[in-house]
Amino acid sequence: MEDLEFEILDAIYFVEPFETILNEVSEKRFGVVKECLRKLIRKRWVQVMVFNEQKQEFLSSTFFDFDRMDDYHFLATKEGLKAHTSK
C-alpha cells in the first residue's frame, strides 16, 4: 500500500467529502489525490457515497463522474479498513 493510499483510508473511516480528504493528506495536488482515490475505488477499498435528500442519509453509489469527484463523499469499505490496519 502506498503512503497516500494509507493517508486517504485514514481520513475516511467515516463518510467524508473530497475536500476533507484533500485537507487531511500530505499530498495537496488535486489531480494526484483524485487519481489515488480512483485507484482505491477500483480496488473496492473505498465506496462512493451520495446524499439522498428523501431519506436524509448517505447511500452508496456504483456510478460517479470521475471529473466531478469533489461533488461526492467517500467511505472506506471493510476491505479497505482491513488493508489499512494491516499495514
C-alpha positions in Angstrom: 0.0 0.0 0.0 1.3 3.4 -0.9 1.6 6.1 1.7 -1.1 8.3 0.0 -3.4 5.3 -0.1 -2.9 4.8 3.6 -3.5 8.5 4.3 -6.7 8.6 2.3 -8.1 5.5 4.1 -7.1 7.0 7.4 -9.2 10.1 6.5 -12.4 8.2 5.6 -13.3 5.9 8.4 -16.5 8.0 8.3 -18.2 9.5 5.3 -16.2 12.5 4.2 -16.2 14.9 1.2 -13.3 15.1 -1.2 -12.4 18.4 0.2 -11.8 16.9 3.7 -9.6 14.2 2.2 -7.5 16.8 0.3 -7.1 18.8 3.5 -6.1 15.8 5.6 -3.5 14.2 3.4 0.1 15.4 2.9 -0.3 15.5 -0.9 -2.0 18.7 -1.9 -2.2 18.3 -5.7 -5.9 17.8 -6.6 -5.2 15.5 -9.6 -2.8 13.2 -7.7 -5.2 12.7 -4.8 -8.1 12.3 -7.2 -6.2 9.6 -9.2 -5.2 7.7 -6.0 -8.8 7.8 -4.8 -9.9 6.4 -8.1 -7.4 3.5 -7.7 -8.8 2.8 -4.2 -12.3 2.7 -5.6 -11.2 0.3 -8.3 -9.7 -1.9 -5.6 -13.0 -1.7 -3.8 -11.3 -0.2 -0.7 -13.4 2.9 -1.0 -17.1 3.4 -1.5 -18.6 6.4 -3.3 -21.4 7.9 -1.3 -24.2 10.3 -2.3 -26.6 12.2 -0.1 -30.2 11.1 -0.6 -32.4 14.1 0.2 -35.6 12.0 0.6 -34.0 9.6 3.2 -31.7 12.3 4.6 -28.8 10.0 4.7 -25.7 9.0 2.6 -26.2 6.0 0.3 -23.5 4.1 -1.6 -23.4 4.7 -5.4 -22.0 2.5 -8.0 -21.9 5.3 -10.5 -19.9 8.5 -10.3 -18.4 11.1 -12.6 -14.6 11.0 -12.2 -14.3 14.5 -13.5 -16.6 15.7 -10.6 -15.0 13.8 -7.7 -15.3 16.8 -5.5 -19.1 16.5 -5.7 -19.1 13.2 -3.8 -18.4 11.8 -0.4 -16.3 8.7 0.3 -16.1 5.9 2.9 -13.5 3.2 3.4 -15.0 -0.3 2.9 -14.5 -3.3 5.1 -11.7 -4.5 2.7 -10.1 -1.0 2.8 -10.1 -0.9 6.5 -8.6 -4.4 6.7 -5.8 -3.3 4.3 -5.3 0.0 6.3 -5.0 -1.7 9.6 -2.7 -4.5 8.3 0.0 -2.0 7.0 
